[in-house]
C-alpha cells in the first residue's frame, strides 16, 4: 500500500466518513478540526438513497434510527397558524421501505464520529495554514502545532474550505451564489404539535420550526436577497441582527422565536451557495463533500452525498493500492457527473423553496397538496433517489 498517511481537514460528515473508510481500507488517517469539539446543532436533513446504503455498510443504521426526529408531517401555515398545505412525511418514508430518516446534521456527524476507531488521531482546535507539495510528500503547516508531513491531504472542510483556498485558489472562483441566506438554532421551548414540521412563508422569506424533544425546538430561516451581504463571518451578534431585521414584523411565531435566539448554544448563519469545480484534485491534494461539490441546502441531499463521496474516494484509494493519481481520477469520473446533475436539480428547485410572490406561495401550496396522490408521491421520491449511481463494494 502506497501513501498510507492521510490528513483530513474537517471533522464534519464528509471528514469523519472518509476517516472511517480509509482506516478500514488500511490507511492511517489524521483529522484536524478548527472547532474545539464536534459542532452542535445545525438544521434537519433528509437522509436516504445511496447515503443510506453507505451507512448500512458502516453498520450505523440502528444508531441513526434512534436519532431520527420522527417528523410525520410537513405543514405550510399562514400567519394565524392555519394549515394551507401539508405533506404526509411518514407515508413518503414508508414508500421508501423505511430506508429514510430525518436527522440533525450534528447527530449524523456525531454518530459517524462515535464509530471511528479509537486509534485515529483527531486534533481539535487547530487548522491548516499552509500546504507545500513535494514529489513524495505534502508538508502541512498548522496554526497551533508544528509542520508535519503527510502522503495525501483531503479537504473535507465545507463550503468555506481552507484546503481549497490554499491549493486551488480563492473561494470566489468556485462559489455560485443563489440569492439566499439561511440561519438555524435551537431554543428551549416546544413550538409545534408533536412531530409536525411547520413552515411559514411571506414573499422571499421562510421560517420553520420543529420539535427535537418535548422541551426543545429547532428553528430554520431562509430569506432572499438581491446581492451578497457584507458582514463579519465571525461576528455572531451582527448575523443575529441581520436575521432580526429581515424577519421583523413578518408575523406568525417569528417574533417569539427570535426573542429566544440569544440563548441558543448553536446559532448558525451562512450563505446559500453551490461550489462548482472542474477538477477536485491537484497532485497529492483532493477535496470531498461541500468543499468541492456543495449542492447547497437547495438539494436537500448535501449530507447524504458527502457520505457517498467519502466512500467512493476511500474505495478508489484502496482499489488503486494508494496510487493517488489513479484513485483521484476515478473518484471524480464516477461521482462528478452524478453531482453535476444533483446541482442542476437543486438550482431548479430554488424558486419553489422560497417563493418570491404571494402567487408563488399559493401555487407551491397547491402543488404540495397534490402529494397526497400516489403517483405524484412516487415522482417526488424518484427525483431524490439515486438510481443512476451504482455503489461498488470495495
C-alpha positions in Angstrom: 0.0 0.0 0.0 1.4 3.4 -1.1 0.7 6.8 0.5 -0.8 5.5 3.7 -0.7 8.7 5.8 -3.7 10.9 5.0 -4.5 14.2 6.6 -8.3 15.1 6.5 -9.2 18.7 7.2 -12.6 18.9 8.8 -14.5 16.7 11.3 -17.9 17.1 9.8 -19.9 14.5 8.0 -17.6 14.1 4.9 -14.4 14.1 7.0 -15.5 11.6 9.6 -17.0 9.3 7.0 -13.7 9.5 5.0 -11.7 8.7 8.1 -13.9 5.7 8.8 -13.4 4.2 5.4 -9.7 4.9 4.7 -8.9 3.4 8.1 -10.9 0.3 7.3 -9.1 0.1 4.0 -5.6 0.1 5.5 -4.6 3.8 5.6 -3.7 5.9 8.6 -5.9 9.0 8.8 -5.4 12.1 10.9 -8.3 14.6 11.3 -7.7 18.3 12.0 -10.8 20.4 13.0 -10.7 24.1 13.7 -13.6 23.9 16.2 -12.7 22.9 19.8 -15.1 20.0 19.7 -17.7 18.4 17.4 -20.1 21.1 16.2 -23.6 21.0 17.7 -27.0 21.9 16.3 -27.5 22.5 12.6 -30.7 22.2 10.6 -32.6 18.9 10.0 -31.6 16.9 6.9 -33.4 14.2 4.9 -31.2 11.1 4.8 -32.0 8.4 2.2 -30.8 7.0 -1.1 -27.2 6.0 -1.6 -26.1 7.6 1.6 -28.4 5.2 3.5 -26.7 2.3 1.6 -23.3 3.5 2.7 -24.4 3.9 6.3 -25.8 0.4 6.2 -22.4 -0.9 5.1 -20.9 1.1 8.1 -23.3 -0.6 10.5 -24.6 2.7 11.8 -28.3 2.5 10.7 -29.5 1.4 14.2 -27.9 4.5 15.7 -29.3 6.7 13.0 -32.8 5.2 13.6 -32.5 6.2 17.3 -31.6 9.7 16.3 -34.4 10.1 13.8 -36.6 13.1 14.7 -39.7 11.2 13.7 -41.2 14.0 11.6 -44.6 12.7 10.5 -45.9 15.7 8.6 -44.7 18.9 6.9 -47.4 21.6 7.2 -47.4 25.0 5.4 -49.3 27.5 7.5 -50.5 31.1 7.4 -49.9 33.9 9.9 -52.6 32.5 12.2 -51.0 29.1 12.0 -53.8 27.7 9.9 -52.8 24.9 7.6 -52.7 25.7 3.9 -50.9 22.7 2.6 -49.4 19.5 4.1 -47.2 16.6 3.1 -47.6 13.2 4.8 -43.9 12.6 5.5 -44.4 9.4 7.3 -46.1 7.9 4.3 -43.3 9.0 2.0 -40.8 7.2 4.2 -43.0 4.1 4.1 -42.8 4.2 0.3 -39.0 4.0 0.7 -39.4 0.8 2.8 -38.3 2.7 5.9 -34.9 3.5 4.4 -35.1 7.1 5.2 -34.5 9.3 8.3 -34.8 12.9 9.3 -31.8 13.8 11.3 -29.9 16.8 12.7 -26.7 17.3 10.8 -24.8 17.3 14.1 -26.3 14.0 15.1 -25.2 12.4 11.8 -21.7 13.7 12.3 -21.6 12.6 15.9 -22.8 9.0 15.1 -20.1 8.6 12.5 -17.5 10.0 14.9 -18.5 7.6 17.6 -17.9 4.7 15.2 -14.4 5.7 14.4 -11.5 3.5 15.6 -10.0 4.7 18.8 -6.5 5.0 17.4 -7.4 7.6 14.7 -5.5 10.8 15.5 -8.0 13.7 15.9 -6.8 17.2 16.5 -9.4 19.7 17.6 -8.9 23.5 17.9 -6.4 23.7 15.1 -6.4 24.3 11.3 -4.2 24.1 8.2 -2.4 27.4 7.4 0.0 26.2 4.6 0.4 23.3 2.2 3.6 22.7 0.2 3.6 19.7 -2.1 6.7 17.7 -2.9 7.2 14.8 -5.2 7.0 12.3 -2.3 5.0 14.1 0.4 2.9 17.1 1.5 4.3 19.4 4.1 1.4 20.9 6.1 1.7 23.9 8.4 -0.8 24.3 11.2 -1.9 27.3 13.2 -1.1 25.9 16.6 1.3 23.0 16.0 4.4 22.2 14.1 4.7 21.4 10.4 4.1 17.7 9.6 4.5 15.6 6.5 1.7 13.5 5.1 1.4 11.4 1.9 -2.0 12.9 1.0 -4.2 15.8 2.1 -8.0 15.8 1.7 -10.1 18.9 2.2 -13.4 17.9 3.9 -13.9 21.4 5.4 -17.1 22.5 3.8 -18.3 25.4 1.7 -15.5 27.8 3.0 -12.8 25.1 2.7 -9.3 26.2 3.9 -7.6 23.5 1.9 -9.4 24.5 -1.3 -8.4 28.2 -0.8 -4.8 27.2 -0.2 -4.3 24.8 -3.1 -6.9 25.7 -5.7 -7.4 29.4 -5.2 -9.8 31.9 -3.8 -13.4 30.8 -2.9 -14.9 33.4 -5.2 -13.6 31.4 -8.2 -15.8 28.4 -7.3 -18.8 29.7 -5.3 -22.0 30.2 -7.1 -24.4 32.4 -5.0 -28.1 31.7 -5.5 -29.6 34.7 -3.7 -30.4 33.3 -0.3 -29.1 33.2 3.3 -30.1 30.7 5.9 -30.0 30.5 9.7 -30.8 27.8 12.2 -30.6 27.4 16.0 -32.3 25.5 18.9 -34.5 27.0 21.6 -35.8 25.7 24.9 -39.5 25.8 24.1 -41.8 23.5 22.2 -43.4 25.5 19.4 -45.0 22.7 17.3 -47.5 20.0 18.0 -45.9 16.6 18.2 -43.8 15.7 15.2 -45.1 18.3 12.8 -42.6 20.4 10.8 -44.3 23.9 10.5 -43.3 26.2 7.6 -44.5 29.8 7.2 -43.8 32.0 4.1 -44.1 35.6 3.1 -42.7 36.5 -0.3 -39.0 35.9 -0.3 -38.8 34.7 3.3 -39.4 31.4 5.1 -39.5 30.5 8.8 -39.8 26.9 10.1 -40.0 25.3 13.5 -40.0 21.6 14.6 -39.6 19.7 17.8 -36.4 17.9 18.8 -37.8 16.7 22.1 -40.6 17.8 24.4 -38.6 20.8 25.7 -36.6 21.8 22.7 -37.4 23.1 19.2 -35.2 23.9 16.2 -35.8 27.0 14.1 -34.8 27.3 10.5 -34.9 30.6 8.4 -34.3 31.3 4.8 -34.5 34.7 3.1 -33.8 36.0 -0.4 -31.5 39.0 -1.2 -30.6 40.9 -4.3 -26.8 40.6 -3.7 -24.4 39.2 -1.1 -24.5 40.8 2.3 -21.4 42.4 3.9 -20.8 41.1 7.4 -18.1 39.5 9.5 -18.4 35.8 9.4 -17.1 35.6 13.0 -19.5 38.2 14.4 -22.5 36.3 15.7 -24.2 39.4 17.1 -24.1 41.1 13.6 -25.5 37.9 12.0 -28.3 37.7 14.5 -29.2 41.4 13.9 -29.4 40.7 10.2 -31.8 37.9 10.8 -33.9 40.1 13.2 -34.1 42.9 10.6 -35.1 40.5 7.8 -38.0 38.9 9.8 -39.2 42.0 11.8 -42.9 42.3 11.5 -43.5 39.3 9.3 -45.9 37.7 11.8 -46.6 34.1 12.8 -44.3 32.8 15.5 -41.2 34.7 14.3 -41.0 37.4 17.0 -41.3 34.8 19.8 -38.7 32.5 18.2 -36.2 35.4 17.5 -36.7 36.7 21.1 -35.1 33.4 22.3 -32.3 33.4 19.8 -29.6 34.9 22.1 -29.9 31.9 24.4 -29.2 29.4 21.6 -26.0 27.5 22.0 -25.7 26.5 18.3 -26.6 29.6 16.2 -25.7 29.1 12.5 -25.8 31.6 9.7 -24.5 31.3 6.2 -24.9 32.0 2.5 -26.8 29.5 0.3 -24.3 28.8 -2.5 -23.0 25.9 -4.6 -19.4 25.0 -5.2 -18.7 24.2 -8.8 -15.2 23.0 -9.8 -13.8 21.4 -13.0 -11.2 19.4 -11.1 -11.4 18.2 -7.5 -7.7 17.2 -7.1 -4.3 18.8 -7.6 -1.3 16.4 -7.2 -1.5 14.9 -3.7 -4.4 17.1 -2.5 -8.1 16.3 -3.2 -11.5 17.5 -1.9 -14.6 15.8 -0.7 -18.1 16.9 0.3 -19.2 20.5 0.2 -15.5 21.6 -0.3 -15.7 20.5 -4.0 -19.3 19.8 -4.9 -21.6 21.6 -2.5 -25.1 21.2 -3.9 -26.4 23.7 -1.2 -29.4 23.1 1.0 -31.5 23.7 -2.1 -30.8 20.0 -2.9 -31.8 18.6 0.5 -29.1 16.0 0.0 -25.8 17.6 0.8 -25.1 15.4 3.8 -26.2 12.2 2.1 -23.9 13.0 -0.9 -21.0 13.8 1.4 -21.0 10.3 2.8 -21.3 8.8 -0.6 -18.4 10.9 -1.9 -16.2 9.9 1.1 -16.9 6.2 0.5 -16.1 6.4 -3.2 -12.9 8.3 -2.6 -11.7 5.9 0.1 -12.7 2.9 -2.0 -10.8 4.1 -5.1 -7.7 4.7 -3.0 -8.0 1.1 -1.8 -8.5 -0.2 -5.3 -5.5 1.7 -6.6 -3.4 0.5 -3.7 -2.7 4.0 -2.7 -1.9 5.3 -6.2 -3.4 8.7 -5.7 -3.4 9.9 -9.3 -5.3 6.8 -10.4 -7.7 7.0 -7.4 -8.4 10.7 -7.6 -9.2 10.5 -11.3 -11.5 7.5 -10.9 -13.3 9.1 -7.9 -14.1 12.2 -10.0 -15.0 10.2 -13.1 -17.6 8.1 -11.1 -19.0 10.8 -8.9 -18.8 14.2 -10.6 -21.4 13.7 -13.4 -23.8 12.5 -10.8 -23.2 15.6 -8.6 -23.4 17.9 -11.5 -27.0 16.6 -12.1 -27.8 17.0 -8.4 -26.7 20.6 -8.5 -28.8 21.3 -11.6 -31.9 19.9 -9.9 -31.2 22.0 -6.8 -30.9 25.2 -8.9 -34.3 24.4 -10.5 -35.8 23.8 -7.1 -34.8 27.2 -5.7 -37.9 29.1 -6.9 -40.3 26.7 -5.1 -38.2 26.6 -1.9 -38.8 30.2 -1.0 -41.4 31.7 -3.4 -40.9 35.4 -4.1 -44.5 36.3 -4.6 -47.9 35.7 -3.0 -49.0 33.8 -6.1 -45.8 31.7 -5.9 -46.7 30.7 -2.3 -50.3 29.9 -3.4 -49.0 27.7 -6.3 -46.5 26.0 -4.1 -49.2 25.1 -1.6 -51.4 23.7 -4.3 -48.6 21.6 -5.6 -47.8 20.3 -2.1 -51.4 19.2 -1.6 -51.1 17.0 -4.7 -48.5 15.0 -2.8 -51.5 13.0 -1.4 -51.9 11.5 -4.9 -49.8 8.3 -5.0 -48.4 8.9 -8.5 -47.2 12.4 -7.5 -45.5 11.0 -4.4 -43.7 8.4 -6.5 -42.4 11.1 -8.9 -41.2 13.2 -5.9 -39.4 10.2 -4.4 -37.8 9.3 -7.8 -36.2 12.7 -8.0 -34.3 12.2 -4.8 -33.3 8.6 -5.1 -30.1 7.7 -6.7 -30.9 5.2 -9.4 -28.1 6.4 -11.7 -25.4 5.7 -9.2 -24.3 2.1 -8.5 -22.0 1.8 -5.5 -19.1 -0.6 -5.8 -18.4 -3.0 -3.0 -14.8 -2.1 -2.2 
